[in-house]
Amino acid sequence: MDKYERGERMNLKNLPDDEYFTPGHTACPGCAAPIIVRNMMKILGKDTVIYTPANCLLVFGGTYPYIAWKVPYFHEAFENTGSSISGAARALKKQGKKVTVVGIAGDGGTYDIGIQALSGAAERNEDVIYVCYDNEAYMNTGIQRSGSTPYGAETTTTPAGKKILGKLRHKKDMAEIMRAHDIPYVATASISHIADFLKKVEKMKNIEGFRYFHVLSPCPTGWRYDPSKTVEIARKAVDSGMWTLYEAEYGEITNIYKPKKKIPVEEYIRGQGRFRHMTPEMIEELQRWVDRKWERLYGEKP
């Protein structure tokens, strides 16, 4: 039994009762983002400063005067998360204050619009935490495709028609791009594996330097599924290999989770309206992509 299964250290039973992202926000039913942020903040605690660009989290949790945050919270421009948290961390250090500075962006603000500032902050090894909650499209502005949108997925800018069936490019692997920066810590997580999620947050809180935390965030509205299925879909993403859970330190993978029973990609995409148009050939292509990723990360054929 590996350390992913033992439930060591932080878990739901001993999670602090303190709330720094409170109920009363206006997220869609079934949205994974509040689950991510609420549990993360219970560990990061009150001595935390949050920066977010344009994203769903800003709209449902930080639109004045209705703020769900109980720690200092700032909204910055879409492309500026990496630079904003860099400046804040340096200013607070200059003042002698020990504060955890966190940037939280969606996939659009990470994979696309914010990648330049993110890469620069990582290259400088700024003492910050950068969190990407990945719902695989620009959900806040109308479900447009992003660099994270999977192959075949239907969005408002990659509609499924008679000639073109959704997005025809695979998503880029942002966690691997960040691992290539040789930063102190990179971790991927899922709300379906909450003990693993909590242990990673606890670990990265106590690391100095740049930390990148990438969490799958299923979206009932954009992915078009029953809101009660969020955790189930997140788990199937991991079990199919569409989402991989691992940790890397200074570019080297130090821990990786292997599903006990790998399921076909077709089982994961079933029930998501964004994939309902996919042909058998398209499903095979998506499976090939997953198998290549599996072989690269695990060093073995699936």
KEZASE-352214 format. One record per residue (C-alpha): x negated, z, y; residue number from 1. Coordinates in nm, 2 decimals. Each point is the difference from the previous one (the first is absolute). Layout:
# KEZASE-352214
NODE, X, Z, Y, NUM
...
# end
This chain:
# KEZASE-352214
NODE, 0.00, 0.00, 0.00, 1
NODE, -0.15, -0.11, 0.33, 2
NODE, 0.02, 0.18, 0.33, 3
NODE, 0.29, -0.22, 0.11, 4
NODE, 0.21, 0.16, -0.27, 5
NODE, -0.11, 0.37, 0.02, 6
NODE, 0.17, 0.07, 0.33, 7
NODE, -0.30, 0.19, 0.14, 8
NODE, -0.02, 0.16, 0.34, 9
NODE, 0.27, -0.11, 0.24, 10
NODE, 0.34, -0.08, -0.14, 11
NODE, 0.37, 0.02, 0.09, 12
NODE, 0.03, 0.36, -0.12, 13
NODE, -0.26, 0.14, 0.24, 14
NODE, 0.05, -0.24, 0.29, 15
NODE, 0.03, 0.18, 0.33, 16
NODE, 0.35, 0.05, 0.14, 17
NODE, -0.11, -0.10, 0.35, 18
NODE, 0.17, -0.31, 0.14, 19
NODE, -0.19, -0.22, 0.25, 20
NODE, 0.22, -0.31, -0.05, 21
NODE, 0.35, 0.13, 0.01, 22
NODE, 0.35, -0.11, -0.12, 23
NODE, 0.22, -0.17, 0.25, 24
NODE, -0.19, -0.33, 0.02, 25
NODE, 0.19, -0.33, -0.03, 26
NODE, -0.18, -0.16, -0.29, 27
NODE, 0.20, -0.23, -0.24, 28
NODE, 0.13, 0.17, -0.31, 29
NODE, -0.26, -0.03, -0.28, 30
NODE, -0.29, -0.07, 0.24, 31
NODE, -0.33, 0.13, -0.15, 32
NODE, -0.18, 0.04, 0.34, 33
NODE, 0.16, 0.35, 0.08, 34
NODE, -0.09, 0.12, -0.35, 35
NODE, -0.36, -0.11, 0.06, 36
NODE, -0.03, 0.15, 0.34, 37
NODE, 0.18, 0.33, -0.06, 38
NODE, -0.20, 0.09, -0.31, 39
NODE, -0.33, -0.12, 0.16, 40
NODE, 0.06, 0.22, 0.31, 41
NODE, 0.07, 0.31, -0.21, 42
NODE, -0.37, -0.02, -0.11, 43
NODE, -0.16, -0.13, 0.32, 44
NODE, 0.18, 0.28, 0.20, 45
NODE, 0.04, 0.09, 0.36, 46
NODE, -0.35, -0.08, 0.12, 47
NODE, 0.07, -0.38, -0.02, 48
NODE, 0.05, -0.27, 0.25, 49
NODE, 0.19, -0.31, -0.09, 50
NODE, -0.02, -0.36, 0.13, 51
NODE, 0.23, -0.28, -0.10, 52
NODE, 0.04, -0.36, 0.12, 53
NODE, 0.33, -0.19, -0.02, 54
NODE, 0.15, 0.06, -0.34, 55
NODE, 0.32, 0.14, -0.17, 56
NODE, -0.15, 0.35, 0.02, 57
NODE, -0.02, -0.02, 0.38, 58
NODE, 0.36, -0.11, 0.02, 59
NODE, 0.16, 0.25, -0.23, 60
NODE, -0.23, 0.29, 0.07, 61
NODE, -0.15, -0.03, 0.34, 62
NODE, 0.23, -0.17, 0.25, 63
NODE, 0.03, 0.21, 0.32, 64
NODE, 0.19, 0.24, 0.04, 65
NODE, 0.06, 0.03, -0.38, 66
NODE, -0.33, 0.10, -0.15, 67
NODE, -0.03, 0.12, -0.36, 68
NODE, -0.37, 0.10, 0.04, 69
NODE, -0.10, 0.37, 0.05, 70
NODE, -0.36, -0.09, 0.08, 71
NODE, -0.15, -0.21, 0.29, 72
NODE, 0.12, -0.35, -0.05, 73
NODE, -0.10, -0.32, 0.19, 74
NODE, 0.12, -0.36, -0.01, 75
NODE, -0.26, -0.26, 0.06, 76
NODE, -0.01, -0.38, 0.00, 77
NODE, 0.04, -0.19, -0.33, 78
NODE, -0.36, -0.10, -0.03, 79
NODE, -0.16, 0.32, 0.12, 80
NODE, 0.04, 0.26, -0.27, 81
NODE, -0.36, 0.00, -0.11, 82
NODE, -0.14, 0.02, 0.36, 83
NODE, 0.25, 0.25, 0.11, 84
NODE, -0.07, 0.25, -0.27, 85
NODE, -0.38, -0.06, 0.05, 86
NODE, 0.02, 0.10, 0.37, 87
NODE, 0.23, 0.30, -0.07, 88
NODE, -0.23, 0.14, -0.27, 89
NODE, -0.31, -0.04, 0.22, 90
NODE, 0.17, 0.16, 0.30, 91
NODE, 0.13, 0.30, -0.20, 92
NODE, -0.35, 0.05, -0.16, 93
NODE, -0.15, 0.00, 0.35, 94
NODE, 0.24, 0.27, 0.09, 95
NODE, -0.11, 0.20, -0.30, 96
NODE, 0.35, -0.02, -0.16, 97
NODE, 0.03, -0.03, -0.38, 98
NODE, 0.30, -0.23, -0.03, 99
NODE, 0.09, -0.26, -0.27, 100
NODE, 0.07, -0.33, 0.17, 101
NODE, 0.23, -0.23, -0.20, 102
NODE, 0.11, -0.36, 0.06, 103
NODE, 0.31, -0.11, -0.20, 104
NODE, 0.08, -0.37, 0.00, 105
NODE, 0.21, -0.24, -0.21, 106
NODE, -0.14, -0.30, -0.18, 107
NODE, 0.05, -0.23, 0.30, 108
NODE, -0.20, 0.24, 0.22, 109
NODE, -0.27, 0.03, -0.27, 110
NODE, -0.04, -0.33, -0.19, 111
NODE, 0.06, -0.22, 0.30, 112
NODE, 0.03, 0.11, 0.36, 113
NODE, -0.22, 0.31, -0.03, 114
NODE, -0.27, -0.10, -0.24, 115
NODE, -0.26, -0.06, 0.27, 116
NODE, 0.02, 0.35, 0.14, 117
NODE, 0.03, 0.15, -0.34, 118
NODE, -0.31, -0.18, -0.13, 119
NODE, -0.19, 0.11, 0.30, 120
NODE, 0.09, 0.36, -0.04, 121
NODE, -0.09, -0.01, -0.36, 122
NODE, -0.33, -0.17, 0.07, 123
NODE, -0.09, 0.28, 0.25, 124
NODE, 0.11, 0.26, -0.25, 125
NODE, 0.22, 0.17, 0.25, 126
NODE, 0.12, 0.35, -0.11, 127
NODE, 0.37, -0.09, -0.04, 128
NODE, 0.27, -0.06, -0.25, 129
NODE, 0.17, -0.34, -0.01, 130
NODE, 0.32, -0.03, -0.20, 131
NODE, 0.17, -0.32, -0.09, 132
NODE, 0.35, 0.03, -0.13, 133
NODE, 0.06, -0.33, -0.16, 134
NODE, 0.35, -0.14, -0.02, 135
NODE, -0.13, -0.36, -0.03, 136
NODE, 0.16, -0.16, 0.31, 137
NODE, 0.07, 0.05, 0.37, 138
NODE, 0.31, 0.20, -0.08, 139
NODE, 0.04, 0.15, 0.35, 140
NODE, 0.04, -0.34, 0.17, 141
NODE, 0.22, -0.18, -0.25, 142
NODE, -0.18, -0.03, -0.34, 143
NODE, -0.26, -0.26, 0.08, 144
NODE, -0.28, -0.07, -0.24, 145
NODE, -0.34, 0.18, 0.04, 146
NODE, -0.34, -0.03, -0.17, 147
NODE, 0.14, 0.26, -0.24, 148
NODE, 0.31, -0.19, -0.11, 149
NODE, -0.03, -0.09, -0.37, 150
NODE, 0.01, -0.35, -0.14, 151
NODE, 0.35, -0.14, -0.03, 152
NODE, 0.17, 0.27, 0.22, 153
NODE, 0.28, -0.12, 0.22, 154
NODE, -0.02, 0.11, 0.37, 155
NODE, 0.15, -0.13, 0.32, 156
NODE, -0.31, -0.21, 0.06, 157
NODE, -0.04, -0.10, -0.37, 158
NODE, 0.36, -0.08, -0.10, 159
NODE, 0.08, -0.12, -0.35, 160
NODE, 0.13, -0.35, 0.04, 161
NODE, 0.02, -0.31, -0.21, 162
NODE, -0.35, -0.11, 0.06, 163
NODE, -0.20, 0.32, 0.08, 164
NODE, 0.08, 0.31, -0.20, 165
NODE, -0.11, 0.30, 0.21, 166
NODE, -0.36, 0.08, 0.08, 167
NODE, -0.24, -0.23, -0.17, 168
NODE, -0.32, 0.21, 0.05, 169
NODE, -0.10, 0.32, -0.18, 170
NODE, -0.05, 0.32, 0.20, 171
NODE, -0.35, 0.09, 0.10, 172
NODE, -0.15, 0.32, -0.15, 173
NODE, -0.04, 0.22, 0.31, 174
NODE, -0.13, 0.30, -0.19, 175
NODE, -0.28, -0.21, -0.15, 176
NODE, -0.08, -0.13, 0.35, 177
NODE, -0.04, 0.36, 0.12, 178
NODE, -0.20, 0.09, -0.31, 179
NODE, -0.25, -0.27, 0.09, 180
NODE, -0.07, 0.19, 0.33, 181
NODE, -0.17, 0.28, -0.21, 182
NODE, 0.19, 0.27, 0.18, 183
NODE, 0.01, 0.36, -0.13, 184
NODE, 0.35, -0.02, -0.15, 185
NODE, 0.25, -0.26, -0.10, 186
NODE, 0.31, 0.09, -0.20, 187
NODE, 0.32, -0.17, -0.10, 188
NODE, 0.32, 0.19, -0.08, 189
NODE, 0.37, -0.02, -0.09, 190
NODE, 0.29, 0.24, 0.05, 191
NODE, 0.08, -0.05, -0.37, 192
NODE, -0.32, 0.19, -0.08, 193
NODE, 0.04, 0.29, 0.24, 194
NODE, -0.25, 0.24, -0.15, 195
NODE, -0.27, -0.27, 0.03, 196
NODE, 0.12, -0.07, 0.36, 197
NODE, -0.03, 0.36, 0.10, 198
NODE, -0.34, 0.05, -0.15, 199
NODE, -0.14, -0.30, 0.18, 200
NODE, 0.14, 0.12, 0.33, 201
NODE, -0.15, 0.34, -0.05, 202
NODE, -0.34, -0.15, -0.10, 203
NODE, -0.02, -0.24, 0.30, 204
NODE, 0.09, 0.28, 0.24, 205
NODE, -0.33, 0.17, -0.08, 206
NODE, -0.22, -0.31, 0.01, 207
NODE, -0.19, -0.10, 0.32, 208
NODE, -0.02, -0.36, 0.11, 209
NODE, 0.24, -0.28, -0.04, 210
NODE, 0.27, 0.04, -0.25, 211
NODE, 0.25, -0.28, -0.10, 212
NODE, 0.32, 0.10, -0.18, 213
NODE, 0.22, -0.29, -0.12, 214
NODE, 0.35, 0.09, -0.13, 215
NODE, 0.26, -0.23, -0.14, 216
NODE, 0.33, 0.04, 0.19, 217
NODE, 0.30, -0.17, -0.17, 218
NODE, 0.26, -0.12, 0.25, 219
NODE, 0.36, -0.03, -0.12, 220
NODE, 0.10, -0.21, 0.31, 221
NODE, -0.28, -0.26, -0.03, 222
NODE, -0.05, 0.00, -0.37, 223
NODE, 0.38, 0.00, -0.06, 224
NODE, 0.06, 0.26, -0.26, 225
NODE, 0.22, 0.31, -0.05, 226
NODE, -0.14, 0.28, 0.23, 227
NODE, 0.03, 0.25, -0.29, 228
NODE, -0.27, -0.20, -0.19, 229
NODE, -0.29, 0.05, 0.24, 230
NODE, -0.21, 0.23, -0.22, 231
NODE, 0.08, -0.20, -0.32, 232
NODE, -0.11, -0.32, 0.17, 233
NODE, -0.32, 0.16, 0.12, 234
NODE, -0.08, 0.12, -0.35, 235
NODE, 0.06, -0.35, -0.14, 236
NODE, -0.24, -0.14, 0.25, 237
NODE, -0.27, 0.23, -0.14, 238
NODE, 0.10, -0.06, -0.36, 239
NODE, -0.01, -0.38, 0.04, 240
NODE, -0.33, 0.00, 0.18, 241
NODE, 0.15, -0.14, 0.32, 242
NODE, -0.13, 0.32, 0.16, 243
NODE, -0.31, 0.18, -0.12, 244
NODE, -0.09, 0.36, 0.05, 245
NODE, -0.36, 0.08, 0.06, 246
NODE, -0.26, 0.18, 0.21, 247
NODE, -0.33, -0.13, 0.13, 248
NODE, -0.28, 0.18, 0.17, 249
NODE, -0.27, -0.20, 0.19, 250
NODE, 0.12, -0.32, -0.16, 251
NODE, 0.00, 0.13, -0.36, 252
NODE, 0.32, 0.05, -0.19, 253
NODE, -0.01, 0.37, -0.12, 254
NODE, 0.34, 0.03, -0.15, 255
NODE, 0.26, -0.25, -0.12, 256
NODE, 0.34, 0.05, -0.16, 257
NODE, 0.10, -0.21, -0.30, 258
NODE, 0.37, -0.02, -0.09, 259
NODE, 0.07, 0.13, -0.35, 260
NODE, 0.21, -0.31, -0.06, 261
NODE, -0.05, -0.30, 0.21, 262
NODE, 0.33, -0.19, 0.07, 263
NODE, 0.04, -0.37, 0.09, 264
NODE, 0.03, -0.09, 0.36, 265
NODE, 0.34, -0.15, -0.07, 266
NODE, 0.13, 0.35, -0.07, 267
NODE, -0.13, 0.13, 0.33, 268
NODE, 0.15, -0.28, 0.21, 269
NODE, 0.34, 0.01, -0.18, 270
NODE, 0.26, 0.15, 0.23, 271
NODE, -0.18, -0.09, 0.32, 272
NODE, 0.19, -0.26, 0.20, 273
NODE, -0.31, -0.13, 0.16, 274
NODE, -0.11, -0.14, -0.34, 275
NODE, 0.33, -0.12, -0.14, 276
NODE, -0.07, -0.37, 0.05, 277
NODE, -0.33, 0.00, -0.18, 278
NODE, -0.04, -0.25, -0.28, 279
NODE, -0.17, 0.08, -0.34, 280
NODE, -0.31, -0.19, 0.13, 281
NODE, -0.01, 0.21, 0.31, 282
NODE, 0.03, 0.32, -0.20, 283
NODE, -0.29, -0.12, -0.22, 284
NODE, -0.21, -0.06, 0.31, 285
NODE, 0.07, 0.35, 0.13, 286
NODE, -0.09, 0.14, -0.34, 287
NODE, -0.33, -0.19, 0.00, 288
NODE, -0.09, 0.15, 0.34, 289
NODE, 0.07, 0.35, -0.13, 290
NODE, -0.20, -0.06, -0.32, 291
NODE, -0.30, -0.13, 0.21, 292
NODE, 0.02, 0.31, 0.22, 293
NODE, 0.03, 0.23, -0.31, 294
NODE, -0.31, -0.16, -0.15, 295
NODE, -0.20, 0.03, 0.32, 296
NODE, 0.09, 0.37, 0.05, 297
NODE, 0.00, 0.12, -0.36, 298
NODE, -0.27, -0.22, -0.13, 299
NODE, 0.22, -0.11, -0.29, 300
NODE, 0.27, -0.24, -0.08, 301
NODE, 0.35, 0.14, 0.02, 302
# end
